Amino acid sequence: MSDFKIINPDVLKSSMMNNMEMVKQLIALFLTQGKVDFETLENAVSEKNYQEIGSKAHHIKPTMEYIGASNLRMLFQDLEQKAKSNGSIEEIEDAFSMLKRDFNAAMLELESYSTSLADASFGTEAKCK
């Protein structure tokens, strides 16, 4: 059984054509840029900026498929739809709260997976010496 509840490493590897260097690069990129993008989304929610909420949610959403986080992608989709249809700010804030919890969990899982890949690489390099 997988230790991951949000991300799916098999989907992540498959989306990068099983190229582990590309997997590592995607994870590193997402751990930095994904957090920046999410912070921008969080600011938009705080500012009640519907257009920016919809735009940022839309921007982040596809990456969720690359990391195998389909349920998280659906939460971004829901937030995007609520913002674009001018849903109540309470609905948007509630959706964002759930989304934030799962996004943070996904970041922790990606960090854990990244560490396991680095450990595996180090073990392989050590055996080669």
N, C-alpha and C positions, 0 to 999 in steps of 0.2 A: 504493500500500500504506500502511496506517495505521501511525503511530508508536506506537500504543497496543496493548499486549499483554493488559492486564487489563480496562480499561474500553472501552466502545464509545460514542463520542460520538453516533452516529446514534440509538442506543437512548435515550441520555440526552435528546437533543432531542425524540424522539418521545414519551417518557414525560412530557415537559413541554409537549406539544402544540405543539412548535416555537416556543415563546415563549422567546426568548433571555434575557429578564430573569429569567424563572422558572428557567431553566437556571443562570444565574449565582448566583441566590439559593440554589438547592439545593446547588450546589458549595460556596459559602461556608459554608452551614450544616453540610454534611457534613464539610468540612475542620476545622471546630471541634468540633462535637458528636460526629462519628464517631470522632475521635481520643480524646475523653473516654470514650465508650462502650467503645472498644477497650481503653483503659487499665484500665477497670473489669473487663473480661473477662480481661485479662492478670493482674490482681491475683487474681481468682478462681481462675485456673489455678495461680498460685503458692501460694495457700492451699489448693489441692485441694478447693475448695468446689463440689461437683458440681452442686448446685441452682443456684447463681449462674452457673456456666459455661453450663449449659443455658439459663437465662433470658436471659443477655446475648447468647449466640449467636443465640437465637431473635429477640431484639429487633433485632439488627443485620442479620440475614439479608435481610429484604425490601428494604432500601435497595440491596443489591447489584444487584437487578434494575433499579432505576431508573437506575443508572449503567452498565448494560449489562455487568455483571461476573457473568455466569451461573456461570462456573466457581468464582468466589470464593463465590458464594451456596451452591454445593454443598459447599464446604469448611466453611462455617459450619453447614450442615445436618448434615454428618458429625460435627462437633464436638458439636453439640447432641445428636445421637442417642447418641454415645458417653457423654456426661455423663448423659443421662436413663436410659440402660440400665446405669449404673454400670460402665462399661468400666474397664479398668486405667488407672491414672494415667499409665503409660508411653505407652499408646495415645493418651490425651488430650494429653499433652505433645508427642508426635510430631505429632499432627494440628494442634495449636496452632502449633508451630514452622513448619510449611508454610504455614499460614493467615497467620501474622504476616508472613512473607516476601512473600506475594502482597498482603496488605492494605497493607503499606508501599509496595509498587510501585504499587498503585492510588492511594494518596494522592499519590505523586509525579506520576503521570499526570494526576490531577485538578488538581493545582497547575499543571502544564504547560498543560493545556487551558484552565484559568481565565485564565492569563496570555495565551494566544493570543486568547481572547475579548476581554480587556481591550485588547490591542494592536489588534485589529480594530476595536473600538469607537472607540479613540482615533484611528485612521486615518480612520474615517468622519467623526468630529467635526471633525478637522483639515481635511478636504476641504470641509466645509460652511461653514467660516469664510472 
